Amino acid sequence: MPNPKRKHTRSRRDSRRSQNWRLDLVAASTCPHCKSLRPGHTICPSCGWYNGRLALAPKKKKEESAAGEGGQAQGS
Ligand SMILES: [Zn+2]
């Protein structure tokens, strides 16, 4: 088995890791329906459009939160 000739110092190892450590941007594309930026191959989070049709109804935060609170109050 080929082995490294010398041990790399902590400094060298850490500097290598610091250079290679990088967060890649998620591949983004624009939604053809609402023209907003969304990750590729995903349902548009703002309008729920995917592949030329409405795949998921867009969420309405106010109505959902109000309904959730009412249900919890009744249960407890
Ligand atoms: Zn959209």
PDB file of the backbone (N, CA, C, O) and the ligand in Angstrom, with CONECT records:
HET     ZN  A 101       1
ATOM      1  N   MET A   1       0.837  -1.204   0.000  1.00  0.00           N
ATOM      2  CA  MET A   1       0.000   0.000   0.000  1.00  0.00           C
ATOM      3  C   MET A   1       0.865   1.245   0.000  1.00  0.00           C
ATOM      4  O   MET A   1       1.776   1.360   0.820  1.00  0.00           O
ATOM      5  N   PRO A   2       0.602   2.181  -0.901  1.00  0.00           N
ATOM      6  CA  PRO A   2       1.334   3.451  -0.870  1.00  0.00           C
ATOM      7  C   PRO A   2       0.923   4.276   0.339  1.00  0.00           C
ATOM      8  O   PRO A   2      -0.255   4.398   0.677  1.00  0.00           O
ATOM      9  N   ASN A   3       1.934   4.830   0.968  1.00  0.00           N
ATOM     10  CA  ASN A   3       1.678   5.626   2.162  1.00  0.00           C
ATOM     11  C   ASN A   3       2.311   6.992   2.011  1.00  0.00           C
ATOM     12  O   ASN A   3       3.304   7.137   1.299  1.00  0.00           O
ATOM     13  N   PRO A   4       1.762   7.985   2.659  1.00  0.00           N
ATOM     14  CA  PRO A   4       2.424   9.297   2.652  1.00  0.00           C
ATOM     15  C   PRO A   4       3.771   9.204   3.372  1.00  0.00           C
ATOM     16  O   PRO A   4       3.909   8.517   4.384  1.00  0.00           O
ATOM     17  N   LYS A   5       4.746   9.906   2.828  1.00  0.00           N
ATOM     18  CA  LYS A   5       6.093   9.779   3.355  1.00  0.00           C
ATOM     19  C   LYS A   5       6.215  10.407   4.734  1.00  0.00           C
ATOM     20  O   LYS A   5       6.897   9.888   5.617  1.00  0.00           O
ATOM     21  N   ARG A   6       5.543  11.525   4.895  1.00  0.00           N
ATOM     22  CA  ARG A   6       5.646  12.221   6.181  1.00  0.00           C
ATOM     23  C   ARG A   6       4.270  12.601   6.688  1.00  0.00           C
ATOM     24  O   ARG A   6       3.314  12.783   5.934  1.00  0.00           O
ATOM     25  N   LYS A   7       4.221  12.709   7.979  1.00  0.00           N
ATOM     26  CA  LYS A   7       2.982  13.183   8.580  1.00  0.00           C
ATOM     27  C   LYS A   7       2.815  14.667   8.314  1.00  0.00           C
ATOM     28  O   LYS A   7       3.754  15.447   8.470  1.00  0.00           O
ATOM     29  N   HIS A   8       1.593  15.054   7.906  1.00  0.00           N
ATOM     30  CA  HIS A   8       1.325  16.479   7.736  1.00  0.00           C
ATOM     31  C   HIS A   8       1.045  17.102   9.088  1.00  0.00           C
ATOM     32  O   HIS A   8       0.374  16.515   9.937  1.00  0.00           O
ATOM     33  N   THR A   9       1.561  18.279   9.267  1.00  0.00           N
ATOM     34  CA  THR A   9       1.353  18.972  10.534  1.00  0.00           C
ATOM     35  C   THR A   9      -0.111  19.377  10.688  1.00  0.00           C
ATOM     36  O   THR A   9      -0.866  19.428   9.716  1.00  0.00           O
ATOM     37  N   ARG A  10      -0.479  19.655  11.892  1.00  0.00           N
ATOM     38  CA  ARG A  10      -1.838  20.134  12.137  1.00  0.00           C
ATOM     39  C   ARG A  10      -2.106  21.407  11.355  1.00  0.00           C
ATOM     40  O   ARG A  10      -3.194  21.609  10.815  1.00  0.00           O
ATOM     41  N   SER A  11      -1.103  22.253  11.304  1.00  0.00           N
ATOM     42  CA  SER A  11      -1.257  23.520  10.585  1.00  0.00           C
ATOM     43  C   SER A  11      -1.576  23.271   9.115  1.00  0.00           C
ATOM     44  O   SER A  11      -2.482  23.881   8.546  1.00  0.00           O
ATOM     45  N   ARG A  12      -0.807  22.357   8.511  1.00  0.00           N
ATOM     46  CA  ARG A  12      -1.009  22.076   7.093  1.00  0.00           C
ATOM     47  C   ARG A  12      -2.379  21.428   6.856  1.00  0.00           C
ATOM     48  O   ARG A  12      -3.097  21.786   5.923  1.00  0.00           O
ATOM     49  N   ARG A  13      -2.721  20.477   7.712  1.00  0.00           N
ATOM     50  CA  ARG A  13      -4.005  19.806   7.579  1.00  0.00           C
ATOM     51  C   ARG A  13      -5.159  20.798   7.718  1.00  0.00           C
ATOM     52  O   ARG A  13      -6.108  20.782   6.935  1.00  0.00           O
ATOM     53  N   ASP A  14      -5.058  21.656   8.726  1.00  0.00           N
ATOM     54  CA  ASP A  14      -6.153  22.588   8.980  1.00  0.00           C
ATOM     55  C   ASP A  14      -6.272  23.634   7.883  1.00  0.00           C
ATOM     56  O   ASP A  14      -7.374  24.047   7.523  1.00  0.00           O
ATOM     57  N   SER A  15      -5.125  24.061   7.352  1.00  0.00           N
ATOM     58  CA  SER A  15      -5.194  25.055   6.277  1.00  0.00           C
ATOM     59  C   SER A  15      -5.823  24.444   5.028  1.00  0.00           C
ATOM     60  O   SER A  15      -6.576  25.114   4.321  1.00  0.00           O
ATOM     61  N   ARG A  16      -5.519  23.183   4.755  1.00  0.00           N
ATOM     62  CA  ARG A  16      -6.147  22.503   3.615  1.00  0.00           C
ATOM     63  C   ARG A  16      -7.662  22.441   3.807  1.00  0.00           C
ATOM     64  O   ARG A  16      -8.428  22.732   2.888  1.00  0.00           O
ATOM     65  N   ARG A  17      -8.074  22.063   4.993  1.00  0.00           N
ATOM     66  CA  ARG A  17      -9.514  21.938   5.237  1.00  0.00           C
ATOM     67  C   ARG A  17     -10.196  23.288   5.159  1.00  0.00           C
ATOM     68  O   ARG A  17     -11.331  23.392   4.693  1.00  0.00           O
ATOM     69  N   SER A  18      -9.520  24.300   5.606  1.00  0.00           N
ATOM     70  CA  SER A  18     -10.155  25.614   5.576  1.00  0.00           C
ATOM     71  C   SER A  18     -10.335  26.085   4.138  1.00  0.00           C
ATOM     72  O   SER A  18     -11.310  26.772   3.831  1.00  0.00           O
ATOM     73  N   GLN A  19      -9.420  25.730   3.265  1.00  0.00           N
ATOM     74  CA  GLN A  19      -9.553  26.125   1.865  1.00  0.00           C
ATOM     75  C   GLN A  19     -10.649  25.334   1.171  1.00  0.00           C
ATOM     76  O   GLN A  19     -11.418  25.885   0.383  1.00  0.00           O
ATOM     77  N   ASN A  20     -10.720  24.044   1.465  1.00  0.00           N
ATOM     78  CA  ASN A  20     -11.672  23.223   0.732  1.00  0.00           C
ATOM     79  C   ASN A  20     -13.082  23.324   1.274  1.00  0.00           C
ATOM     80  O   ASN A  20     -14.048  22.939   0.615  1.00  0.00           O
ATOM     81  N   TRP A  21     -13.185  23.849   2.485  1.00  0.00           N
ATOM     82  CA  TRP A  21     -14.518  23.928   3.064  1.00  0.00           C
ATOM     83  C   TRP A  21     -15.298  25.018   2.356  1.00  0.00           C
ATOM     84  O   TRP A  21     -14.914  26.187   2.385  1.00  0.00           O
ATOM     85  N   ARG A  22     -16.360  24.645   1.740  1.00  0.00           N
ATOM     86  CA  ARG A  22     -17.104  25.606   0.939  1.00  0.00           C
ATOM     87  C   ARG A  22     -18.559  25.135   0.853  1.00  0.00           C
ATOM     88  O   ARG A  22     -18.831  23.951   0.653  1.00  0.00           O
ATOM     89  N   LEU A  23     -19.464  26.061   1.005  1.00  0.00           N
ATOM     90  CA  LEU A  23     -20.866  25.722   0.824  1.00  0.00           C
ATOM     91  C   LEU A  23     -21.264  26.075  -0.602  1.00  0.00           C
ATOM     92  O   LEU A  23     -21.201  27.236  -1.005  1.00  0.00           O
ATOM     93  N   ASP A  24     -21.664  25.085  -1.346  1.00  0.00           N
ATOM     94  CA  ASP A  24     -22.084  25.342  -2.719  1.00  0.00           C
ATOM     95  C   ASP A  24     -23.509  25.876  -2.733  1.00  0.00           C
ATOM     96  O   ASP A  24     -24.353  25.474  -1.932  1.00  0.00           O
ATOM     97  N   LEU A  25     -23.744  26.754  -3.623  1.00  0.00           N
ATOM     98  CA  LEU A  25     -25.090  27.273  -3.778  1.00  0.00           C
ATOM     99  C   LEU A  25     -25.990  26.199  -4.388  1.00  0.00           C
ATOM    100  O   LEU A  25     -25.579  25.450  -5.274  1.00  0.00           O
ATOM    101  N   VAL A  26     -27.197  26.144  -3.903  1.00  0.00           N
ATOM    102  CA  VAL A  26     -28.169  25.219  -4.469  1.00  0.00           C
ATOM    103  C   VAL A  26     -28.494  25.672  -5.890  1.00  0.00           C
ATOM    104  O   VAL A  26     -28.685  26.859  -6.154  1.00  0.00           O
ATOM    105  N   ALA A  27     -28.551  24.703  -6.792  1.00  0.00           N
ATOM    106  CA  ALA A  27     -28.866  25.047  -8.170  1.00  0.00           C
ATOM    107  C   ALA A  27     -30.247  25.687  -8.226  1.00  0.00           C
ATOM    108  O   ALA A  27     -31.251  25.064  -7.881  1.00  0.00           O
ATOM    109  N   ALA A  28     -30.279  26.915  -8.657  1.00  0.00           N
ATOM    110  CA  ALA A  28     -31.535  27.660  -8.622  1.00  0.00           C
ATOM    111  C   ALA A  28     -32.006  27.959 -10.028  1.00  0.00           C
ATOM    112  O   ALA A  28     -31.204  28.136 -10.945  1.00  0.00           O
ATOM    113  N   SER A  29     -33.299  28.012 -10.184  1.00  0.00           N
ATOM    114  CA  SER A  29     -33.880  28.401 -11.460  1.00  0.00           C
ATOM    115  C   SER A  29     -35.080  29.290 -11.165  1.00  0.00           C
ATOM    116  O   SER A  29     -35.542  29.370 -10.027  1.00  0.00           O
ATOM    117  N   THR A  30     -35.570  29.944 -12.179  1.00  0.00           N
ATOM    118  CA  THR A  30     -36.713  30.819 -11.952  1.00  0.00           C
ATOM    119  C   THR A  30     -37.995  30.076 -12.286  1.00  0.00           C
ATOM    120  O   THR A  30     -38.050  29.287 -13.229  1.00  0.00           O
ATOM    121  N   CYS A  31     -38.997  30.337 -11.512  1.00  0.00           N
ATOM    122  CA  CYS A  31     -40.303  29.727 -11.744  1.00  0.00           C
ATOM    123  C   CYS A  31     -40.924  30.329 -13.009  1.00  0.00           C
ATOM    124  O   CYS A  31     -41.009  31.551 -13.123  1.00  0.00           O
ATOM    125  N   PRO A  32     -41.354  29.500 -13.952  1.00  0.00           N
ATOM    126  CA  PRO A  32     -41.965  30.056 -15.170  1.00  0.00           C
ATOM    127  C   PRO A  32     -43.305  30.716 -14.905  1.00  0.00           C
ATOM    128  O   PRO A  32     -43.780  31.511 -15.715  1.00  0.00           O
ATOM    129  N   HIS A  33     -43.912  30.393 -13.782  1.00  0.00           N
ATOM    130  CA  HIS A  33     -45.249  30.935 -13.494  1.00  0.00           C
ATOM    131  C   HIS A  33     -45.160  32.309 -12.848  1.00  0.00           C
ATOM    132  O   HIS A  33     -45.775  33.263 -13.324  1.00  0.00           O
ATOM    133  N   CYS A  34     -44.388  32.414 -11.754  1.00  0.00           N
ATOM    134  CA  CYS A  34     -44.354  33.676 -11.019  1.00  0.00           C
ATOM    135  C   CYS A  34     -42.994  34.350 -11.100  1.00  0.00           C
ATOM    136  O   CYS A  34     -42.803  35.417 -10.517  1.00  0.00           O
ATOM    137  N   LYS A  35     -42.030  33.741 -11.822  1.00  0.00           N
ATOM    138  CA  LYS A  35     -40.725  34.324 -12.075  1.00  0.00           C
ATOM    139  C   LYS A  35     -39.888  34.518 -10.807  1.00  0.00           C
ATOM    140  O   LYS A  35     -38.928  35.288 -10.803  1.00  0.00           O
ATOM    141  N   SER A  36     -40.249  33.831  -9.755  1.00  0.00           N
ATOM    142  CA  SER A  36     -39.446  33.949  -8.537  1.00  0.00           C
ATOM    143  C   SER A  36     -38.383  32.844  -8.519  1.00  0.00           C
ATOM    144  O   SER A  36     -38.503  31.832  -9.209  1.00  0.00           O
ATOM    145  N   LEU A  37     -37.346  33.067  -7.713  1.00  0.00           N
ATOM    146  CA  LEU A  37     -36.240  32.113  -7.660  1.00  0.00           C
ATOM    147  C   LEU A  37     -36.631  30.912  -6.801  1.00  0.00           C
ATOM    148  O   LEU A  37     -37.143  31.063  -5.692  1.00  0.00           O
ATOM    149  N   ARG A  38     -36.383  29.733  -7.331  1.00  0.00           N
ATOM    150  CA  ARG A  38     -36.686  28.521  -6.558  1.00  0.00           C
ATOM    151  C   ARG A  38     -35.606  27.491  -6.846  1.00  0.00           C
ATOM    152  O   ARG A  38     -34.944  27.583  -7.880  1.00  0.00           O
ATOM    153  N   PRO A  39     -35.403  26.505  -5.963  1.00  0.00           N
ATOM    154  CA  PRO A  39     -34.449  25.440  -6.233  1.00  0.00           C
ATOM    155  C   PRO A  39     -34.901  24.610  -7.428  1.00  0.00           C
ATOM    156  O   PRO A  39     -36.099  24.479  -7.679  1.00  0.00           O
ATOM    157  N   GLY A  40     -33.949  24.052  -8.161  1.00  0.00           N
ATOM    158  CA  GLY A  40     -34.296  23.286  -9.336  1.00  0.00           C
ATOM    159  C   GLY A  40     -35.064  22.017  -8.999  1.00  0.00           C
ATOM    160  O   GLY A  40     -34.844  21.425  -7.942  1.00  0.00           O
ATOM    161  N   HIS A  41     -35.939  21.600  -9.862  1.00  0.00           N
ATOM    162  CA  HIS A  41     -36.704  20.350  -9.742  1.00  0.00           C
ATOM    163  C   HIS A  41     -37.517  20.301  -8.460  1.00  0.00           C
ATOM    164  O   HIS A  41     -37.666  19.238  -7.858  1.00  0.00           O
ATOM    165  N   THR A  42     -38.036  21.432  -8.043  1.00  0.00           N
ATOM    166  CA  THR A  42     -38.899  21.446  -6.870  1.00  0.00           C
ATOM    167  C   THR A  42     -40.144  22.271  -7.173  1.00  0.00           C
ATOM    168  O   THR A  42     -40.153  23.110  -8.074  1.00  0.00           O
ATOM    169  N   ILE A  43     -41.175  22.016  -6.412  1.00  0.00           N
ATOM    170  CA  ILE A  43     -42.380  22.827  -6.522  1.00  0.00           C
ATOM    171  C   ILE A  43     -42.049  24.238  -6.064  1.00  0.00           C
ATOM    172  O   ILE A  43     -41.353  24.423  -5.066  1.00  0.00           O
ATOM    173  N   CYS A  44     -42.539  25.221  -6.780  1.00  0.00           N
ATOM    174  CA  CYS A  44     -42.276  26.608  -6.415  1.00  0.00           C
ATOM    175  C   CYS A  44     -42.895  26.899  -5.051  1.00  0.00           C
ATOM    176  O   CYS A  44     -44.098  26.711  -4.875  1.00  0.00           O
ATOM    177  N   PRO A  45     -42.103  27.352  -4.088  1.00  0.00           N
ATOM    178  CA  PRO A  45     -42.645  27.582  -2.753  1.00  0.00           C
ATOM    179  C   PRO A  45     -43.625  28.751  -2.687  1.00  0.00           C
ATOM    180  O   PRO A  45     -44.466  28.806  -1.790  1.00  0.00           O
ATOM    181  N   SER A  46     -43.519  29.679  -3.626  1.00  0.00           N
ATOM    182  CA  SER A  46     -44.380  30.865  -3.519  1.00  0.00           C
ATOM    183  C   SER A  46     -45.728  30.661  -4.198  1.00  0.00           C
ATOM    184  O   SER A  46     -46.745  31.144  -3.701  1.00  0.00           O
ATOM    185  N   CYS A  47     -45.756  29.942  -5.344  1.00  0.00           N
ATOM    186  CA  CYS A  47     -47.024  29.795  -6.046  1.00  0.00           C
ATOM    187  C   CYS A  47     -47.457  28.333  -6.195  1.00  0.00           C
ATOM    188  O   CYS A  47     -48.559  28.080  -6.682  1.00  0.00           O
ATOM    189  N   GLY A  48     -46.635  27.370  -5.797  1.00  0.00           N
ATOM    190  CA  GLY A  48     -47.030  25.964  -5.858  1.00  0.00           C
ATOM    191  C   GLY A  48     -47.107  25.395  -7.255  1.00  0.00           C
ATOM    192  O   GLY A  48     -47.781  24.390  -7.481  1.00  0.00           O
ATOM    193  N   TRP A  49     -46.418  26.029  -8.207  1.00  0.00           N
ATOM    194  CA  TRP A  49     -46.461  25.605  -9.596  1.00  0.00           C
ATOM    195  C   TRP A  49     -45.328  24.630  -9.869  1.00  0.00           C
ATOM    196  O   TRP A  49     -44.201  24.851  -9.427  1.00  0.00           O
ATOM    197  N   TYR A  50     -45.613  23.559 -10.589  1.00  0.00           N
ATOM    198  CA  TYR A  50     -44.547  22.655 -11.000  1.00  0.00           C
ATOM    199  C   TYR A  50     -44.914  22.005 -12.320  1.00  0.00           C
ATOM    200  O   TYR A  50     -46.026  21.506 -12.495  1.00  0.00           O
ATOM    201  N   ASN A  51     -43.964  22.016 -13.251  1.00  0.00           N
ATOM    202  CA  ASN A  51     -44.114  21.351 -14.544  1.00  0.00           C
ATOM    203  C   ASN A  51     -45.349  21.837 -15.294  1.00  0.00           C
ATOM    204  O   ASN A  51     -46.070  21.046 -15.902  1.00  0.00           O
ATOM    205  N   GLY A  52     -45.581  23.137 -15.246  1.00  0.00           N
ATOM    206  CA  GLY A  52     -46.641  23.716 -16.040  1.00  0.00           C
ATOM    207  C   GLY A  52     -48.038  23.554 -15.481  1.00  0.00           C
ATOM    208  O   GLY A  52     -49.023  23.808 -16.174  1.00  0.00           O
ATOM    209  N   ARG A  53     -48.128  23.135 -14.238  1.00  0.00           N
ATOM    210  CA  ARG A  53     -49.461  23.021 -13.647  1.00  0.00           C
ATOM    211  C   ARG A  53     -49.375  23.303 -12.153  1.00  0.00           C
ATOM    212  O   ARG A  53     -48.289  23.333 -11.574  1.00  0.00           O
ATOM    213  N   LEU A  54     -50.527  23.508 -11.544  1.00  0.00           N
ATOM    214  CA  LEU A  54     -50.559  23.771 -10.110  1.00  0.00           C
ATOM    215  C   LEU A  54     -50.450  22.440  -9.367  1.00  0.00           C
ATOM    216  O   LEU A  54     -51.391  21.646  -9.360  1.00  0.00           O
ATOM    217  N   ALA A  55     -49.295  22.204  -8.744  1.00  0.00           N
ATOM    218  CA  ALA A  55     -49.072  20.931  -8.079  1.00  0.00           C
ATOM    219  C   ALA A  55     -49.450  20.984  -6.611  1.00  0.00           C
ATOM    220  O   ALA A  55     -49.849  19.976  -6.027  1.00  0.00           O
ATOM    221  N   LEU A  56     -49.323  22.159  -6.017  1.00  0.00           N
ATOM    222  CA  LEU A  56     -49.574  22.283  -4.588  1.00  0.00           C
ATOM    223  C   LEU A  56     -50.200  23.640  -4.340  1.00  0.00           C
ATOM    224  O   LEU A  56     -49.667  24.664  -4.767  1.00  0.00           O
ATOM    225  N   ALA A  57     -51.308  23.650  -3.663  1.00  0.00           N
ATOM    226  CA  ALA A  57     -51.970  24.925  -3.407  1.00  0.00           C
ATOM    227  C   ALA A  57     -51.101  25.785  -2.504  1.00  0.00           C
ATOM    228  O   ALA A  57     -50.614  25.300  -1.483  1.00  0.00           O
ATOM    229  N   PRO A  58     -50.895  27.043  -2.853  1.00  0.00           N
ATOM    230  CA  PRO A  58     -50.057  27.914  -2.024  1.00  0.00           C
ATOM    231  C   PRO A  58     -50.681  28.121  -0.656  1.00  0.00           C
ATOM    232  O   PRO A  58     -51.896  28.250  -0.512  1.00  0.00           O
ATOM    233  N   LYS A  59     -49.807  28.148   0.346  1.00  0.00           N
ATOM    234  CA  LYS A  59     -50.294  28.257   1.720  1.00  0.00           C
ATOM    235  C   LYS A  59     -50.685  29.691   2.051  1.00  0.00           C
ATOM    236  O   LYS A  59     -50.041  30.649   1.623  1.00  0.00           O
ATOM    237  N   LYS A  60     -51.731  29.805   2.805  1.00  0.00           N
ATOM    238  CA  LYS A  60     -52.124  31.109   3.333  1.00  0.00           C
ATOM    239  C   LYS A  60     -51.906  31.079   4.841  1.00  0.00           C
ATOM    240  O   LYS A  60     -52.637  30.422   5.582  1.00  0.00           O
ATOM    241  N   LYS A  61     -50.883  31.805   5.269  1.00  0.00           N
ATOM    242  CA  LYS A  61     -50.411  31.668   6.645  1.00  0.00           C
ATOM    243  C   LYS A  61     -51.455  32.102   7.672  1.00  0.00           C
ATOM    244  O   LYS A  61     -51.634  31.447   8.698  1.00  0.00           O
ATOM    245  N   LYS A  62     -52.137  33.202   7.390  1.00  0.00           N
ATOM    246  CA  LYS A  62     -53.051  33.763   8.387  1.00  0.00           C
ATOM    247  C   LYS A  62     -54.205  32.805   8.678  1.00  0.00           C
ATOM    248  O   LYS A  62     -54.553  32.567   9.834  1.00  0.00           O
ATOM    249  N   GLU A  63     -54.799  32.256   7.598  1.00  0.00           N
ATOM    250  CA  GLU A  63     -55.933  31.365   7.789  1.00  0.00           C
ATOM    251  C   GLU A  63     -55.526  30.092   8.522  1.00  0.00           C
ATOM    252  O   GLU A  63     -56.236  29.615   9.408  1.00  0.00           O
ATOM    253  N   GLU A  64     -54.348  29.538   8.130  1.00  0.00           N
ATOM    254  CA  GLU A  64     -53.910  28.298   8.767  1.00  0.00           C
ATOM    255  C   GLU A  64     -53.619  28.488  10.247  1.00  0.00           C
ATOM    256  O   GLU A  64     -54.017  27.668  11.075  1.00  0.00           O
ATOM    257  N   SER A  65     -52.920  29.577  10.579  1.00  0.00           N
ATOM    258  CA  SER A  65     -52.561  29.811  11.976  1.00  0.00           C
ATOM    259  C   SER A  65     -53.827  30.013  12.811  1.00  0.00           C
ATOM    260  O   SER A  65     -53.915  29.522  13.936  1.00  0.00           O
ATOM    261  N   ALA A  66     -54.806  30.736  12.258  1.00  0.00           N
ATOM    262  CA  ALA A  66     -56.037  30.991  12.994  1.00  0.00           C
ATOM    263  C   ALA A  66     -56.785  29.685  13.245  1.00  0.00           C
ATOM    264  O   ALA A  66     -57.292  29.459  14.344  1.00  0.00           O
ATOM    265  N   ALA A  67     -56.856  28.816  12.216  1.00  0.00           N
ATOM    266  CA  ALA A  67     -57.548  27.554  12.356  1.00  0.00           C
ATOM    267  C   ALA A  67     -56.841  26.661  13.385  1.00  0.00           C
ATOM    268  O   ALA A  67     -57.496  26.007  14.197  1.00  0.00           O
ATOM    269  N   GLY A  68     -55.508  26.636  13.347  1.00  0.00           N
ATOM    270  CA  GLY A  68     -54.745  25.816  14.279  1.00  0.00           C
ATOM    271  C   GLY A  68     -54.965  26.247  15.711  1.00  0.00           C
ATOM    272  O   GLY A  68     -55.136  25.415  16.602  1.00  0.00           O
ATOM    273  N   GLU A  69     -54.962  27.546  15.930  1.00  0.00           N
ATOM    274  CA  GLU A  69     -55.142  28.050  17.289  1.00  0.00           C
ATOM    275  C   GLU A  69     -56.529  27.696  17.819  1.00  0.00           C
ATOM    276  O   GLU A  69     -56.686  27.328  18.983  1.00  0.00           O
ATOM    277  N   GLY A  70     -57.540  27.812  16.943  1.00  0.00           N
ATOM    278  CA  GLY A  70     -58.880  27.495  17.371  1.00  0.00           C
ATOM    279  C   GLY A  70     -59.030  26.021  17.753  1.00  0.00           C
ATOM    280  O   GLY A  70     -59.685  25.685  18.740  1.00  0.00           O
ATOM    281  N   GLY A  71     -58.400  25.135  16.938  1.00  0.00           N
ATOM    282  CA  GLY A  71     -58.477  23.707  17.225  1.00  0.00           C
ATOM    283  C   GLY A  71     -57.811  23.359  18.540  1.00  0.00           C
ATOM    284  O   GLY A  71     -58.330  22.561  19.320  1.00  0.00           O
ATOM    285  N   GLN A  72     -56.649  23.967  18.782  1.00  0.00           N
ATOM    286  CA  GLN A  72     -55.932  23.679  20.015  1.00  0.00           C
ATOM    287  C   GLN A  72     -56.718  24.164  21.220  1.00  0.00           C
ATOM    288  O   GLN A  72     -56.763  23.492  22.251  1.00  0.00           O
ATOM    289  N   ALA A  73     -57.333  25.322  21.094  1.00  0.00           N
ATOM    290  CA  ALA A  73     -58.073  25.867  22.234  1.00  0.00           C
ATOM    291  C   ALA A  73     -59.229  24.955  22.594  1.00  0.00           C
ATOM    292  O   ALA A  73     -59.498  24.709  23.770  1.00  0.00           O
ATOM    293  N   GLN A  74     -59.923  24.447  21.558  1.00  0.00           N
ATOM    294  CA  GLN A  74     -61.057  23.561  21.815  1.00  0.00           C
ATOM    295  C   GLN A  74     -60.604  22.239  22.437  1.00  0.00           C
ATOM    296  O   GLN A  74     -61.257  21.719  23.342  1.00  0.00           O
ATOM    297  N   GLY A  75     -59.480  21.696  21.948  1.00  0.00           N
ATOM    298  CA  GLY A  75     -58.988  20.422  22.453  1.00  0.00           C
ATOM    299  C   GLY A  75     -58.582  20.508  23.917  1.00  0.00           C
ATOM    300  O   GLY A  75     -58.872  19.598  24.694  1.00  0.00           O
ATOM    301  N   SER A  76     -57.929  21.565  24.293  1.00  0.00           N
ATOM    302  CA  SER A  76     -57.436  21.698  25.653  1.00  0.00           C
ATOM    303  C   SER A  76     -58.489  22.339  26.537  1.00  0.00           C
ATOM    304  O   SER A  76     -58.257  22.537  27.730  1.00  0.00           O
TER     305      SER A  76
HETATM  306 ZN    ZN A 101     -43.836  30.199  -8.821  1.00  0.00          ZN2+
END
